[in-house]
Each structure stands twice: as C-alpha cells, then as structure tokens.
C-alpha cells in the first residue's frame, strides 16, 4: 500500500494562510520574498487575495511549506498530485521543479490569467449532475462556457463568462437538476479561453531546468504518472487550459495501491472528493490533524510496503 500527497487548487485559499505555516517555514518565505522582490507575507491579506497572482502564490508557498515539514519528520509519500495550481507545489515536493523557479513561474501564471480575464469570468461548481447532463446544458445555453473540472461522479465545474454560467445555473434550476455554486475563482480556468496565456507560459518554461521526479508525479489533467521532463514541462505549462480530471487521478492512485490520501493545507475540499474513492483506505486532511498522528500513518504505510 502507498501514500499520496494531494495539493489543492484555487478556491482553497484562506486569509492569513501564510501566517499559519508550520515551524521552519521562515526561510522558505524569505526565499520567496527575495525572488518576488516583495514581502511574501503580504500576499495573504483579504485585499491581496482578490487577485489571481496572490492566490496562486499563496497556494504554492503553503503547499511546499507543509510538504517539506511533513517529509522532514516522516517518510516521504509514494505519489504527489495537484489540482490545477496544486500541480506546482506537487512538482516541487517531487524534486522535479526548483522552488525559486516555481515562484517565478507561478507569479507569471497568475499575472497572465488575471490580465487575460480581469473581470466578468470565473468558475461554477455543478453538483448532482453527470457529465452528459452538464454537456446538454452547455449546448442548450451556448456562448463562452465549458466543462473545466471533473472533480467526482456528481461534481463537475464549468468555466466561462458570468452571463453564460448564470444561464446554465438558471436552466439547471428550471429543470430541477443539481445545485450550482459560484467558486472563489475570478478566471475561466481549464478551458480553451486560456490557450493564449498557456502558450505564453510555455515560452517561460523553455529556459527552466526540470528534473525527473524523485516521487511519482500524477498529472491532474491526464490522470497518468509523468516521468519525462519534457512531458512534465508541457503538463505544468498547459494545465491552465486543460480539463482537470481529478476523479480519474484519484481512481488511478487507488488502482496503483494508494490507501493513504493526505490533503496538504489549506482546507479539506480534496478530502471530501477522495472519500468515495478511498473507501478501503484512509483520507486525512493535514489541517487539524495532530503531527504524531500524521507521522504514525505515514510510517504505517512504509511498514506495510515491506
């Protein structure tokens, strides 16, 4: 049996999250501040988190800090995976992407996405509908709205213009189908609308050194492991415009023997998505779990693998 570190995506951010990092995160924050040319601790205010760049940087810094803290005191996981921006701290934790490079790339990623769609666009979660039903709604409404995330069997996220997403929600309500919830995301991620920004980010990736992951990296887009550095480069640069298939990523992890799913802070949204898949395993949110419990769970997985 194996373990997985799962890193959340945009929408999981919390005000003050960088002020609640584990012991030893000070050096990481200093390095991020030097790389950015600004204080990293100023990124997690309520005002700053209205911007996509700050949100994505906060999720990167939090993910890397918590993963390092865990791996310094407990056995490393067998797999890492990240939803959307969560792929970046996953790649850093796997030893495939340098931290300073990740900070620069994520800052650019957020800027590109934010500038492309400064207002009037976003993402909406639809619960209680299968993919075929969602696709019928999108065809009926038309306009700028697309399937973005396949989070679980009954939760699908759409992305696009506010007007088109609102029309989909109204039609779903009129048919008595599902529940629509606007997400705290201000850009239309994981759809063709971000193909241009993804191409720009790919140019920046061309000069960045990547290494073969030391921990198996599962792509949240293809739901498959990636070992080749060029494929990893393409996955990270292009994931903002690719559909997230998180339900397939979790199923693949389970089929590969993962029985311990640890959600890296902030939040516990991914744990809720994982529980139906890991019925025969353990799903734990690091946030709110005792350090000695986390250590015992990881060591138990190592012992059972022997």
Secondary structure, DSSP 8 states (H G I E B T S, - for coil): -EEEEEE--TT---TTGGGG--TT-HHHHHHHHHHHTS-GGGTTSTTGGGSHHHHHHHHHHHHHHHHHHHHHHS---SEEEESTTHHHHHHHHTTSB-HHHHHHHHHHHHHHHHHHTSSSEEEEEEES--HHHHHHHHHHH-SSEEEEEEEETTEEEEEEEHHHHHHHHHHHHHTT--EEEE-S--S--SSGGGHHHHHHHHHHHTTS-B---SSEEE-TTT-SEE-SHHHHHHHHHHGGGS-B-HHHHHHHHHHTTEEEEEEESS-SHHHHHHHTT-TTSEEEESTTS-HHHHHHHHHHHHHHH-
